[in-house]
Amino acid sequence: MRTMTQQHDNKLKVDIYIPLDACTCVWDDFMNRMFEVLTPYMKKIDYKTKNLNSEEARKLNLHGNCVVIDGKMKFNASYLLKKELPNLLKEKNLI
């Protein structure tokens, strides 16, 4: 039997960077489009919403709304994420 930590560690890490200190009108459409792609895989991913205006985002050299997978792969368009997400999940043996 796996522990909660092991289950959590086996998921694909998805960080969604948006300007949390800005009006929702700046990022709500982006979030809606990204969640349309992510929703079918919610049990296989571990996602967090993070502030685009943060030191962490600056270290990743992010300049706009963005989804970062496993701290490396960056997606700023939902169609690109939709194309690659199944492949990334297969690489981790999650699908």
N, CA, C and O atoms as a Tinker XYZ file with bonds, in Angstrom:
   380  protein
     1  N      0.834000   -1.178000    0.000000    73     2
     2  CA     0.000000    0.000000    0.000000    64     1     3
     3  C      0.884000    1.249000    0.000000    63     2     4     5
     4  O      1.825000    1.364000    0.786000    81     3
     5  N      0.558000    2.179000   -0.899000    73     3     6
     6  CA     1.365000    3.392000   -0.979000    64     5     7
     7  C      0.868000    4.452000   -0.006000    63     6     8     9
     8  O     -0.330000    4.563000    0.252000    81     7
     9  N      1.791000    5.218000    0.521000    73     7    10
    10  CA     1.414000    6.302000    1.416000    64     9    11
    11  C      0.999000    7.504000    0.593000    63    10    12    13
    12  O      1.222000    7.546000   -0.617000    81    11
    13  N      0.401000    8.474000    1.246000    73    11    14
    14  CA    -0.017000    9.693000    0.555000    64    13    15
    15  C      1.183000   10.398000   -0.068000    63    14    16    17
    16  O      1.067000   10.946000   -1.164000    81    15
    17  N      2.316000   10.396000    0.596000    73    15    18
    18  CA     3.508000   11.045000    0.065000    64    17    19
    19  C      3.965000   10.357000   -1.212000    63    18    20    21
    20  O      4.332000   11.034000   -2.173000    81    19
    21  N      3.952000    9.041000   -1.245000    73    19    22
    22  CA     4.365000    8.322000   -2.445000    64    21    23
    23  C      3.401000    8.607000   -3.592000    63    22    24    25
    24  O      3.836000    8.788000   -4.730000    81    23
    25  N      2.118000    8.650000   -3.316000    73    23    26
    26  CA     1.143000    8.956000   -4.355000    64    25    27
    27  C      1.368000   10.366000   -4.866000    63    26    28    29
    28  O      1.297000   10.609000   -6.071000    81    27
    29  N      1.637000   11.291000   -3.968000    73    27    30
    30  CA     1.871000   12.688000   -4.321000    64    29    31
    31  C      3.142000   12.826000   -5.174000    63    30    32    33
    32  O      3.166000   13.588000   -6.141000    81    31
    33  N      4.190000   12.088000   -4.810000    73    31    34
    34  CA     5.457000   12.168000   -5.521000    64    33    35
    35  C      5.374000   11.579000   -6.924000    63    34    36    37
    36  O      6.156000   11.964000   -7.793000    81    35
    37  N      4.463000   10.671000   -7.162000    73    35    38
    38  CA     4.355000    9.999000   -8.447000    64    37    39
    39  C      3.589000   10.823000   -9.474000    63    38    40    41
    40  O      3.513000   10.430000  -10.638000    81    39
    41  N      3.028000   11.942000   -9.077000    73    39    42
    42  CA     2.245000   12.761000   -9.988000    64    41    43
    43  C      3.130000   13.736000  -10.762000    63    42    44    45
    44  O      4.239000   14.071000  -10.345000    81    43
    45  N      2.605000   14.173000  -11.894000    73    43    46
    46  CA     3.284000   15.186000  -12.699000    64    45    47
    47  C      3.127000   16.531000  -11.994000    63    46    48    49
    48  O      2.010000   16.916000  -11.647000    81    47
    49  N      4.217000   17.243000  -11.779000    73    47    50
    50  CA     4.191000   18.530000  -11.083000    64    49    51
    51  C      3.855000   19.642000  -12.086000    63    50    52    53
    52  O      4.575000   19.855000  -13.062000    81    51
    53  N      2.760000   20.334000  -11.826000    73    51    54
    54  CA     2.291000   21.399000  -12.720000    64    53    55
    55  C      2.171000   22.685000  -11.910000    63    54    56    57
    56  O      1.384000   22.756000  -10.966000    81    55
    57  N      2.946000   23.696000  -12.275000    73    55    58
    58  CA     2.877000   25.010000  -11.632000    64    57    59
    59  C      2.291000   25.999000  -12.632000    63    58    60    61
    60  O      2.784000   26.136000  -13.752000    81    59
    61  N      1.235000   26.682000  -12.213000    73    59    62
    62  CA     0.568000   27.652000  -13.075000    64    61    63
    63  C      0.934000   29.036000  -12.553000    63    62    64    65
    64  O      0.561000   29.413000  -11.442000    81    63
    65  N      1.663000   29.780000  -13.364000    73    63    66
    66  CA     2.123000   31.114000  -12.974000    64    65    67
    67  C      1.225000   32.175000  -13.605000    63    66    68    69
    68  O      1.100000   32.273000  -14.825000    81    67
    69  N      0.606000   32.964000  -12.728000    73    67    70
    70  CA    -0.227000   34.086000  -13.142000    64    69    71
    71  C      0.048000   35.244000  -12.188000    63    70    72    73
    72  O      0.533000   35.019000  -11.079000    81    71
    73  N     -0.249000   36.475000  -12.592000    73    71    74
    74  CA    -0.020000   37.613000  -11.692000    64    73    75
    75  C     -1.128000   37.683000  -10.638000    63    74    76    77
    76  O     -2.151000   38.336000  -10.847000    81    75
    77  N     -0.919000   37.013000   -9.518000    73    75    78
    78  CA    -1.937000   36.946000   -8.474000    64    77    79
    79  C     -2.271000   38.302000   -7.875000    63    78    80    81
    80  O     -3.337000   38.475000   -7.285000    81    79
    81  N     -1.367000   39.268000   -8.022000    73    79    82
    82  CA    -1.612000   40.597000   -7.476000    64    81    83
    83  C     -2.292000   41.521000   -8.489000    63    82    84    85
    84  O     -2.465000   42.710000   -8.226000    81    83
    85  N     -2.677000   40.977000   -9.645000    73    83    86
    86  CA    -3.374000   41.760000  -10.676000    64    85    87
    87  C     -4.858000   41.385000  -10.687000    63    86    88    89
    88  O     -5.271000   40.405000  -10.069000    81    87
    89  N     -5.620000   42.161000  -11.381000    73    87    90
    90  CA    -7.051000   41.899000  -11.537000    64    89    91
    91  C     -7.259000   40.539000  -12.215000    63    90    92    93
    92  O     -6.498000   40.159000  -13.104000    81    91
    93  N     -8.275000   39.828000  -11.795000    73    91    94
    94  CA    -8.558000   38.516000  -12.389000    64    93    95
    95  C     -8.771000   38.616000  -13.887000    63    94    96    97
    96  O     -8.498000   37.659000  -14.612000    81    95
    97  N     -9.243000   39.733000  -14.358000    73    95    98
    98  CA    -9.501000   39.894000  -15.798000    64    97    99
    99  C     -8.220000   39.715000  -16.623000    63    98   100   101
   100  O     -8.282000   39.440000  -17.821000    81    99
   101  N     -7.067000   39.872000  -15.979000    73    99   102
   102  CA    -5.785000   39.716000  -16.660000    64   101   103
   103  C     -5.468000   38.251000  -16.936000    63   102   104   105
   104  O     -4.802000   37.935000  -17.922000    81   103
   105  N     -5.944000   37.349000  -16.064000    73   103   106
   106  CA    -5.530000   35.953000  -16.184000    64   105   107
   107  C     -6.642000   34.917000  -16.174000    63   106   108   109
   108  O     -6.352000   33.728000  -16.301000    81   107
   109  N     -7.909000   35.315000  -16.029000    73   107   110
   110  CA    -8.974000   34.310000  -15.924000    64   109   111
   111  C     -9.164000   33.509000  -17.208000    63   110   112   113
   112  O     -9.430000   32.309000  -17.140000    81   111
   113  N     -9.037000   34.127000  -18.358000    73   111   114
   114  CA    -9.175000   33.401000  -19.624000    64   113   115
   115  C     -8.055000   32.366000  -19.777000    63   114   116   117
   116  O     -8.295000   31.239000  -20.211000    81   115
   117  N     -6.843000   32.758000  -19.420000    73   115   118
   118  CA    -5.701000   31.838000  -19.466000    64   117   119
   119  C     -5.952000   30.623000  -18.570000    63   118   120   121
   120  O     -5.741000   29.484000  -18.988000    81   119
   121  N     -6.402000   30.871000  -17.341000    73   119   122
   122  CA    -6.673000   29.774000  -16.403000    64   121   123
   123  C     -7.766000   28.850000  -16.944000    63   122   124   125
   124  O     -7.640000   27.629000  -16.859000    81   123
   125  N     -8.818000   29.415000  -17.491000    73   123   126
   126  CA    -9.907000   28.601000  -18.039000    64   125   127
   127  C     -9.410000   27.696000  -19.159000    63   126   128   129
   128  O     -9.752000   26.515000  -19.205000    81   127
   129  N     -8.607000   28.245000  -20.056000    73   127   130
   130  CA    -8.085000   27.449000  -21.171000    64   129   131
   131  C     -7.148000   26.345000  -20.674000    63   130   132   133
   132  O     -7.204000   25.218000  -21.164000    81   131
   133  N     -6.300000   26.661000  -19.716000    73   131   134
   134  CA    -5.371000   25.662000  -19.197000    64   133   135
   135  C     -6.105000   24.564000  -18.427000    63   134   136   137
   136  O     -5.747000   23.391000  -18.530000    81   135
   137  N     -7.118000   24.932000  -17.667000    73   135   138
   138  CA    -7.856000   23.919000  -16.922000    64   137   139
   139  C     -8.709000   23.038000  -17.821000    63   138   140   141
   140  O     -9.008000   21.899000  -17.461000    81   139
   141  N     -9.103000   23.537000  -18.973000    73   139   142
   142  CA    -9.781000   22.672000  -19.946000    64   141   143
   143  C     -8.857000   21.525000  -20.351000    63   142   144   145
   144  O     -9.310000   20.397000  -20.548000    81   143
   145  N     -7.579000   21.811000  -20.474000    73   143   146
   146  CA    -6.590000   20.795000  -20.844000    64   145   147
   147  C     -6.255000   19.902000  -19.644000    63   146   148   149
   148  O     -6.146000   18.685000  -19.795000    81   147
   149  N     -6.093000   20.483000  -18.474000    73   147   150
   150  CA    -5.642000   19.736000  -17.293000    64   149   151
   151  C     -6.727000   18.876000  -16.641000    63   150   152   153
   152  O     -6.418000   17.825000  -16.079000    81   151
   153  N     -7.968000   19.295000  -16.705000    73   151   154
   154  CA    -9.048000   18.628000  -15.984000    64   153   155
   155  C     -9.138000   17.117000  -16.214000    63   154   156   157
   156  O     -9.315000   16.384000  -15.241000    81   155
   157  N     -9.025000   16.609000  -17.449000    73   155   158
   158  CA    -9.107000   15.155000  -17.619000    64   157   159
   159  C     -8.000000   14.378000  -16.896000    63   158   160   161
   160  O     -8.123000   13.168000  -16.707000    81   159
   161  N     -6.942000   15.047000  -16.499000    73   159   162
   162  CA    -5.785000   14.385000  -15.884000    64   161   163
   163  C     -5.587000   14.768000  -14.415000    63   162   164   165
   164  O     -4.512000   14.535000  -13.863000    81   163
   165  N     -6.588000   15.341000  -13.781000    73   163   166
   166  CA    -6.426000   15.878000  -12.424000    64   165   167
   167  C     -5.928000   14.846000  -11.415000    63   166   168   169
   168  O     -5.216000   15.214000  -10.481000    81   167
   169  N     -6.271000   13.589000  -11.567000    73   167   170
   170  CA    -5.817000   12.566000  -10.620000    64   169   171
   171  C     -4.356000   12.204000  -10.832000    63   170   172   173
   172  O     -3.749000   11.551000   -9.983000    81   171
   173  N     -3.791000   12.617000  -11.945000    73   171   174
   174  CA    -2.419000   12.255000  -12.283000    64   173   175
   175  C     -1.438000   13.422000  -12.157000    63   174   176   177
   176  O     -0.238000   13.262000  -12.377000    81   175
   177  N     -1.961000   14.597000  -11.800000    73   175   178
   178  CA    -1.095000   15.763000  -11.667000    64   177   179
   179  C     -1.212000   16.362000  -10.270000    63   178   180   181
   180  O     -2.204000   16.176000   -9.566000    81   179
   181  N     -0.173000   17.078000   -9.903000    73   179   182
   182  CA    -0.149000   17.852000   -8.671000    64   181   183
   183  C      0.062000   19.289000   -9.102000    63   182   184   185
   184  O      1.165000   19.659000   -9.506000    81   183
   185  N     -0.983000   20.107000   -9.023000    73   183   186
   186  CA    -0.838000   21.467000   -9.534000    64   185   187
   187  C     -0.884000   22.499000   -8.409000    63   186   188   189
   188  O     -1.521000   22.311000   -7.372000    81   187
   189  N     -0.186000   23.582000   -8.666000    73   187   190
   190  CA    -0.177000   24.718000   -7.751000    64   189   191
   191  C     -0.268000   25.982000   -8.583000    63   190   192   193
   192  O      0.301000   26.071000   -9.671000    81   191
   193  N     -0.983000   26.947000   -8.061000    73   191   194
   194  CA    -1.050000   28.263000   -8.692000    64   193   195
   195  C     -0.041000   29.139000   -7.974000    63   194   196   197
   196  O     -0.043000   29.238000   -6.747000    81   195
   197  N      0.821000   29.774000   -8.757000    73   195   198
   198  CA     1.897000   30.578000   -8.174000    64   197   199
   199  C      1.898000   31.978000   -8.790000    63   198   200   201
   200  O      1.362000   32.202000   -9.875000    81   199
   201  N      2.509000   32.898000   -8.073000    73   199   202
   202  CA     2.539000   34.289000   -8.510000    64   201   203
   203  C      3.617000   34.526000   -9.572000    63   202   204   205
   204  O      4.796000   34.243000   -9.361000    81   203
   205  N      3.182000   35.044000  -10.703000    73   203   206
   206  CA     4.114000   35.391000  -11.778000    64   205   207
   207  C      5.073000   36.496000  -11.337000    63   206   208   209
   208  O      6.192000   36.596000  -11.839000    81   207
   209  N      4.625000   37.317000  -10.402000    73   207   210
   210  CA     5.458000   38.412000   -9.889000    64   209   211
   211  C      6.161000   37.963000   -8.610000    63   210   212   213
   212  O      5.971000   38.542000   -7.541000    81   211
   213  N      6.973000   36.923000   -8.745000    73   211   214
   214  CA     7.691000   36.386000   -7.584000    64   213   215
   215  C      9.145000   36.118000   -7.961000    63   214   216   217
   216  O      9.513000   36.094000   -9.135000    81   215
   217  N      9.953000   35.920000   -6.932000    73   215   218
   218  CA    11.365000   35.596000   -7.144000    64   217   219
   219  C     11.500000   34.262000   -7.880000    63   218   220   221
   220  O     12.345000   34.117000   -8.763000    81   219
   221  N     10.671000   33.301000   -7.513000    73   219   222
   222  CA    10.695000   31.987000   -8.162000    64   221   223
   223  C     10.427000   32.106000   -9.666000    63   222   224   225
   224  O     11.102000   31.460000  -10.467000    81   223
   225  N      9.454000   32.921000  -10.046000    73   223   226
   226  CA     9.138000   33.122000  -11.465000    64   225   227
   227  C     10.293000   33.832000  -12.181000    63   226   228   229
   228  O     10.601000   33.518000  -13.331000    81   227
   229  N     10.921000   34.778000  -11.506000    73   227   230
   230  CA    12.070000   35.478000  -12.104000    64   229   231
   231  C     13.226000   34.517000  -12.351000    63   230   232   233
   232  O     13.902000   34.604000  -13.376000    81   231
   233  N     13.454000   33.603000  -11.411000    73   231   234
   234  CA    14.525000   32.619000  -11.585000    64   233   235
   235  C     14.267000   31.711000  -12.786000    63   234   236   237
   236  O     15.206000   31.252000  -13.437000    81   235
   237  N     12.975000   31.451000  -13.079000    73   235   238
   238  CA    12.617000   30.631000  -14.236000    64   237   239
   239  C     12.532000   31.455000  -15.521000    63   238   240   241
   240  O     12.256000   30.923000  -16.597000    81   239
   241  N     12.776000   32.777000  -15.392000    73   239   242
   242  CA    12.756000   33.700000  -16.530000    64   241   243
   243  C     11.373000   33.734000  -17.202000    63   242   244   245
   244  O     11.266000   33.703000  -18.429000    81   243
   245  N     10.325000   33.796000  -16.382000    73   243   246
   246  CA     8.958000   33.856000  -16.901000    64   245   247
   247  C      8.528000   35.307000  -17.057000    63   246   248   249
   248  O      8.760000   36.133000  -16.174000    81   247
   249  N      7.901000   35.610000  -18.190000    73   247   250
   250  CA     7.495000   36.992000  -18.462000    64   249   251
   251  C      6.015000   37.128000  -18.769000    63   250   252   253
   252  O      5.546000   38.231000  -19.048000    81   251
   253  N      5.273000   36.037000  -18.724000    73   251   254
   254  CA     3.839000   36.080000  -18.975000    64   253   255
   255  C      3.189000   34.854000  -18.372000    63   254   256   257
   256  O      3.871000   33.949000  -17.890000    81   255
   257  N      1.872000   34.828000  -18.401000    73   255   258
   258  CA     1.145000   33.670000  -17.882000    64   257   259
   259  C      1.741000   32.405000  -18.466000    63   258   260   261
   260  O      2.003000   32.325000  -19.666000    81   259
   261  N      1.952000   31.422000  -17.612000    73   259   262
   262  CA     2.711000   30.259000  -18.055000    64   261   263
   263  C      2.417000   29.051000  -17.177000    63   262   264   265
   264  O      2.125000   29.190000  -15.990000    81   263
   265  N      2.497000   27.858000  -17.778000    73   263   266
   266  CA     2.425000   26.602000  -17.034000    64   265   267
   267  C      3.801000   25.962000  -17.117000    63   266   268   269
   268  O      4.363000   25.824000  -18.204000    81   267
   269  N      4.346000   25.571000  -15.969000    73   267   270
   270  CA     5.661000   24.941000  -15.913000    64   269   271
   271  C      5.475000   23.510000  -15.411000    63   270   272   273
   272  O      4.899000   23.277000  -14.349000    81   271
   273  N      5.978000   22.554000  -16.204000    73   271   274
   274  CA     5.856000   21.140000  -15.868000    64   273   275
   275  C      7.186000   20.642000  -15.294000    63   274   276   277
   276  O      8.244000   20.815000  -15.901000    81   275
   277  N      7.112000   20.031000  -14.131000    73   275   278
   278  CA     8.290000   19.482000  -13.446000    64   277   279
   279  C      9.446000   20.484000  -13.343000    63   278   280   281
   280  O     10.616000   20.101000  -13.371000    81   279
   281  N      9.106000   21.759000  -13.226000    73   279   282
   282  CA    10.113000   22.796000  -13.046000    64   281   283
   283  C     10.956000   23.098000  -14.267000    63   282   284   285
   284  O     11.918000   23.859000  -14.169000    81   283
   285  N     10.617000   22.508000  -15.447000    73   283   286
   286  CA    11.449000   22.687000  -16.636000    64   285   287
   287  C     10.663000   23.159000  -17.856000    63   286   288   289
   288  O     10.924000   24.236000  -18.392000    81   287
   289  N      9.717000   22.359000  -18.282000    73   287   290
   290  CA     9.011000   22.640000  -19.532000    64   289   291
   291  C      7.991000   23.758000  -19.334000    63   290   292   293
   292  O      7.173000   23.701000  -18.416000    81   291
   293  N      8.038000   24.779000  -20.198000    73   291   294
   294  CA     7.164000   25.939000  -20.076000    64   293   295
   295  C      6.154000   25.952000  -21.222000    63   294   296   297
   296  O      6.501000   25.715000  -22.380000    81   295
   297  N      4.901000   26.232000  -20.876000    73   295   298
   298  CA     3.832000   26.332000  -21.866000    64   297   299
   299  C      3.054000   27.617000  -21.622000    63   298   300   301
   300  O      2.586000   27.865000  -20.511000    81   299
   301  N      2.919000   28.424000  -22.654000    73   299   302
   302  CA     2.135000   29.640000  -22.518000    64   301   303
   303  C      0.866000   29.594000  -23.375000    63   302   304   305
   304  O      0.106000   30.562000  -23.417000    81   303
   305  N      0.642000   28.475000  -24.054000    73   303   306
   306  CA    -0.552000   28.308000  -24.874000    64   305   307
   307  C     -1.185000   26.950000  -24.578000    63   306   308   309
   308  O     -0.491000   25.939000  -24.472000    81   307
   309  N     -2.500000   26.943000  -24.449000    73   307   310
   310  CA    -3.197000   25.707000  -24.080000    64   309   311
   311  C     -3.073000   24.631000  -25.154000    63   310   312   313
   312  O     -3.019000   23.445000  -24.831000    81   311
   313  N     -3.027000   25.027000  -26.434000    73   311   314
   314  CA    -2.916000   24.010000  -27.490000    64   313   315
   315  C     -1.569000   23.284000  -27.432000    63   314   316   317
   316  O     -1.494000   22.101000  -27.764000    81   315
   317  N     -0.523000   23.969000  -27.020000    73   315   318
   318  CA     0.789000   23.318000  -26.875000    64   317   319
   319  C      0.772000   22.352000  -25.690000    63   318   320   321
   320  O      1.310000   21.248000  -25.773000    81   319
   321  N      0.159000   22.771000  -24.602000    73   319   322
   322  CA     0.047000   21.899000  -23.428000    64   321   323
   323  C     -0.802000   20.682000  -23.760000    63   322   324   325
   324  O     -0.466000   19.563000  -23.372000    81   323
   325  N     -1.891000   20.892000  -24.470000    73   323   326
   326  CA    -2.778000   19.787000  -24.846000    64   325   327
   327  C     -2.052000   18.758000  -25.702000    63   326   328   329
   328  O     -2.292000   17.556000  -25.580000    81   327
   329  N     -1.168000   19.234000  -26.564000    73   327   330
   330  CA    -0.403000   18.352000  -27.448000    64   329   331
   331  C      0.624000   17.527000  -26.667000    63   330   332   333
   332  O      0.803000   16.341000  -26.944000    81   331
   333  N      1.295000   18.144000  -25.698000    73   331   334
   334  CA     2.407000   17.497000  -24.996000    64   333   335
   335  C      2.035000   16.776000  -23.711000    63   334   336   337
   336  O      2.737000   15.847000  -23.311000    81   335
   337  N      0.957000   17.172000  -23.057000    73   335   338
   338  CA     0.621000   16.596000  -21.756000    64   337   339
   339  C      0.488000   15.075000  -21.772000    63   338   340   341
   340  O      1.042000   14.425000  -20.885000    81   339
   341  N     -0.212000   14.477000  -22.728000    73   339   342
   342  CA    -0.283000   13.008000  -22.735000    64   341   343
   343  C      1.093000   12.345000  -22.840000    63   342   344   345
   344  O      1.334000   11.323000  -22.198000    81   343
   345  N      1.988000   12.913000  -23.637000    73   343   346
   346  CA     3.341000   12.367000  -23.768000    64   345   347
   347  C      4.110000   12.465000  -22.451000    63   346   348   349
   348  O      4.813000   11.530000  -22.068000    81   347
   349  N      3.977000   13.589000  -21.764000    73   347   350
   350  CA     4.664000   13.771000  -20.483000    64   349   351
   351  C      4.141000   12.791000  -19.439000    63   350   352   353
   352  O      4.914000   12.263000  -18.639000    81   351
   353  N      2.845000   12.548000  -19.444000    73   351   354
   354  CA     2.261000   11.586000  -18.507000    64   353   355
   355  C      2.695000   10.166000  -18.835000    63   354   356   357
   356  O      2.918000    9.360000  -17.932000    81   355
   357  N      2.816000    9.855000  -20.116000    73   355   358
   358  CA     3.284000    8.522000  -20.520000    64   357   359
   359  C      4.732000    8.309000  -20.096000    63   358   360   361
   360  O      5.095000    7.217000  -19.658000    81   359
   361  N      5.564000    9.347000  -20.224000    73   359   362
   362  CA     6.973000    9.243000  -19.825000    64   361   363
   363  C      7.102000    8.891000  -18.349000    63   362   364   365
   364  O      8.040000    8.198000  -17.954000    81   363
   365  N      6.166000    9.366000  -17.534000    73   363   366
   366  CA     6.197000    9.078000  -16.087000    64   365   367
   367  C      5.362000    7.850000  -15.737000    63   366   368   369
   368  O      5.138000    7.552000  -14.564000    81   367
   369  N      4.902000    7.135000  -16.778000    73   367   370
   370  CA     4.059000    5.949000  -16.593000    64   369   371
   371  C      2.793000    6.236000  -15.798000    63   370   372   373
   372  O      2.368000    5.429000  -14.971000    81   371
   373  N      2.201000    7.387000  -16.058000    73   371   374
   374  CA     0.969000    7.763000  -15.369000    64   373   375
   375  C     -0.278000    7.460000  -16.204000    63   374   376   377
   376  O     -1.397000    7.430000  -15.690000    81   375
   377  N     -0.059000    7.238000  -17.496000    73   375   378
   378  CA    -1.169000    6.790000  -18.366000    64   377   379
   379  C     -0.649000    5.706000  -19.292000    63   378   380
   380  O     -1.403000    5.181000  -20.111000    81   379
